[in-house]
C-alpha cells in the first residue's frame, strides 16, 4: 500500500491535569497507570512518534519524571478541560508539522494496549479517506441516513457496518462519534480548527457534537434550538445562558451544512485498542455495549511491564 502518511509522522499531544474529578472509576484506576500504558505503546509502536505532554497546572513528580523520559513538556494554565482542548488544537494546527502527519490528542485517563499506536499508524496508511480516527469503538454510522436524521445504526462495533476495512488484526469502520481523545490528519485539523474550537461552547456532550458536525450532519433538532433561544417557561435567571447556548447551537447547525469535500470521515476500530478508565452509566436511548474486554488483566500486565522498567504504578486510585 502506498500513502503519504507512510513518509510522515505520528504526533501525540497528551493532555494532562494533576487533579481528579468525580467520575466513577474502576478500582485499579490511576493516572500513573494510564500514563505508563501510553509510554509502553509508544516504545513498542515501531513508528517513533513524537510525544508532547500538554500539562495544565502542576503534575505529580512521579508522572513528571516519566514524561521527561518520554517526550517534551509544555506547561499551560488552561484551567478547564474545554480550554485545555482548545489550546491543544491551536498548538497542533499552528505548529510547523506537515499536513500529512497524524496528530493524536490524548486525555490522561485511558488504558492503552501495547499495540495501539502501531495499529493507529497502520490504519492511517491503509485508509487514505480516514480524516479522523479513534482507537476505541462505538456506534456504526449509517452513511445513507439523511443528514438531519439520527446517524447511527443502533448497534455497537463493526458488525454490519456499511463501510469497514480490515487492517492487520483490527477492523476499522465508519463511526458516529468518539470522545476528546482522537486522531486527525493535520491538514484536516487546520481546515477545521476554528470549528473545533467553537464546538466546546455548544454545551452538553460537545465531543459527540463535534464528531457529528465535522461529518456534515446536523447535531441539534431545530425544535430544541428554538426552545433554547425562546426559553418560555424557564426561570428568568436561566434565560441569558439558554439564549446564548441556543444561538451557538443555531450557528453550529448552520456550520454543519458543509460542502461534500469538507464532510469528514471518522473511523472507529474493533477490537477496542484503548479503554476509558471510568465506569460507564447505562443510557436508555442506546443499545447495551458489547461485553467488556477484561481490561483489569491489561492493567495488571501494564503494571508488571512498568515495574520491569523501574516505573512504580499504584494498585488503586487512592494510592
N, C-alpha and C positions, 0 to 999 in steps of 0.2 A: 504494500500500500504506500502511496506517495501523498504527502500532505505537508503544507507549510509548517505545521506545528512540529514536525519531526526535526526541523532545524531551529526551533525556538525553545523556550524555557518555561518551566512551571515556577510561578512566584506564589509564595504563601504569605498572606498577611493575617497573622494570628492576633485577634483582638482579645486582650486580657484585662481583667479587673481584679484587684486584690480582695474585694469583699465578696459576700454571698447574698443571695436573695432568698425568698421564702418558698421557692418551688419544692415540691415533694421529690426527694432523691432516693435512689436505691441505696441500700446500706453500705455498699462498697465504694460509693462515690467520693472522689476528692478531685480538686483541680490539678493536683500534682499527678494523679493517675491519668487524667485526660492529657496533660502536657507530655508525660512520658510516652503515651501511646502515639502521639504526633511525632515525637522525636524518633521513636523506633521506626515508624512508617517512612519518615524522611530518610533515615540511614539505610533502610532496606529497599528503597524505591528503585535505585539504579539509574535515576534520571537527574540527580544533582540539583534539586530545587533550591531556589533562594528563599530563605525564611526571614521574615521581618516580624518582630513582636511589637504590636501596637498597644502599648501599655497605658491604660487610663488610670492614673494615680499610682500610689505605692504598691509594689508587688512583694510578697514574702521572699526572704533571702534565698531559700532553697530553690524556689522556682526561678528566681533571677539568675542564679548560678547556672542552672541548666539551660536557660535561654541564651546566656552569653556564650556557652559552649556550642550552641546550635546555629545561631544566626545573629542578625543585627537588631538592636533595641531602639525603638522610637518612643520616648515618653510623651504622653499627651495629657491634657486636662479637659477631657470632654464633659465629664460629669453625668452622663447618661448613656444608655445603650444606643439610643437614637442618634445622639451627636457623635458618639464613637464610630458608629456605622457610616454616617455621612462624611466624617473626616477621612475614614479609611478609603471610601470610594474616591474622594478627591485626590488623596495621596497617590493611589494607583493610577488614576486616569491622567494626572498631570506629570507623572514621572517620565523618564526617558526610555522606558521599556518598549520594545517593538509591538506593533499592533497584533502580530501573530502569537504573542505569548498568551499563556493561560494564567489568570490570577485566581487563587483560591482564598476566599475570605472565610476565616475560621473563627467561630466563637470558642470560648475556653471551657466548655462543659460537654465535650463529645469524646467518646471512646472509639479509637480507630483500629481497624485491623492492620497488621503489618504490611499487607499488600495494597492498601488503599491508594496511595499516591501513584504507585506503578499502574494500577487499574485506571486511575483517572487520566494519566498521561496517554495510555494506550487508547482510551476512548476518544480523547481529543484528536489523536492522529487518525483514528479509523472512521470517525463520524464527522466529516467536514461541515455538515449543516448544524451541528450542535453549537448553539450560541452560548447557552448556559447549561451547566451540568451539576448534578448533586450525587453524592456517594451514598445517599440513603434513599429508600423507596417512598412510595406514596400512591396516590390515586392516578390511574392512567388517564390521559387526555382523550376525549372524544373529538378527534380532529375534524369530524364532519358536522359537529354541532354548530348552530348559528352563534355568532359572536356575542349575542346578548343572552344566550341560554346557559344553564348550568353546564360547565365544560367537562365534568368527569364522567367516567364510565361506571361509577358507583361500585367499584371493586379495586382492591389494592394490587399493586405489583404488575408484572408484565403479562399475566395471563390474558389472552385475547386482546392485548393492546393493538391498536391499529398500526402503529409503527414500532418495530422492535429490531434491534441489531445485536447480534451476539459478538462479543469481543473477548476472546480467551474464555475464562470461566464465568464471565459476567454478561447478563443481558441488559442492554440499555434501551429504554423506551420513552416515548413522548409522555411527559407528565404534566399534571395540573399545576402543582406548586411545591415549594420547599421552604426552608427557614432562611434566616440571615447567614447561614453557613452554606456557601455555594461557590461554584466556579464560573468564570466568564472569560471569553476571549477579549483581549484588551481593546481591540478595535471596536468591538460591540459595546464594551463598557464606556468607552469615550463618547460614542454616539448617544448612549442612554444616560450619561452622567447626570444631567440636570433633572431628568425624570426620576432616576433612582434617589436623588437627594430630596426631591419633593415628596415622594410617596410616604415616608415615615410620618408626615404630618396628617395623613388621611385618617389616623386613629385605628383602633381595633387591631386585627391581625394584619399589620401592614406588610409583613413579608409575603403573606398569601396574596394580598392586593397587588404587590409588586410583580409577582410572577404572572398573574392574570393579565395585568395591564401591558407588560412588555411583549406578551404574546398576541397583542391586538384584540383582546377580549374585554368586554365591559365588566368591571368588577362590582358595580353597585346598581341595583334596580333604581330606575328614576323615581319611582314612588317613594322609596326610602330617602332619596336625596331631597325631594320636595318636603318630606316630613322633618328633615333636619333644618332646612332653610326657613320653613314656616312652622316653628315649634309650638303650635297651638295645643293647649292642654298641659304644657310643662310649666314648672315654676319659672317666673321671670328671671331668677338668678341664673338659670341654665341657658337662657336664650343666647347670650353672646358666644359661648363655646359651641352651642349647637349650630348656630348660623355660620360661624367660621368653618366648622367641620363640613357642613353641607356645601358651602361654596368650594372648599378644596375638593370634596368628592365629585362635585359637578365638573370641576376642571379636569380631574383625573378621568372621569368617564369620557370627556371630550378628547383628552390626550390618547385614550385607548384606540381611537379611530386612526390607526397607523396605516401607512402605505404598505402594500404587500412586502416590499423589500425590507421594511422595518419591523415586521412581525416576527418576533424571535422564537426560537425553538429551544425548549427546555427538555433535557433528558435526565431521567432518574435511573437508578440501577437496581438490579435484583440478581443475586442476593445483596442485601444491605451491607455496605462496607464500613459504616460508622454508625454509632448509636448515640442519640441524645440522652444524656445521663439525667433523666427525670422520669418520674412515674406518670405515664400518660393518663389523662382523665377521659372517661368514655364520652363520646359525642353522639347523642341520639340521632343526629342528622347524617351520620356517616356509617358505613358498614364497619363491623368489627375488624381490626387489623389482623393480619396473619399471626400465628403463634410466634412468640418471641424467640429469637436465637438465644442460646444460653450465654448471654454477654457476661454473666458472672464468671464463667470459665475463662473468657478472654481477659477479664480484669485480673484474675489471678495469674494468668500467663504473662500479662504485661508487667505485673509486679515482680515476677521472677526474673524476667528479662532486665528490668530496671536494676534489680539487686546485682545481677551479673555485670552491670556497667557502673556499679558504685553509686547508684541513684536510689535514695530511700523514698518509698511511696507508702503513705499511711494506709492502714487496712480499713479505716472507716472515715466518714466525712468529718467527724469531730476530732480526728487525730491530728 
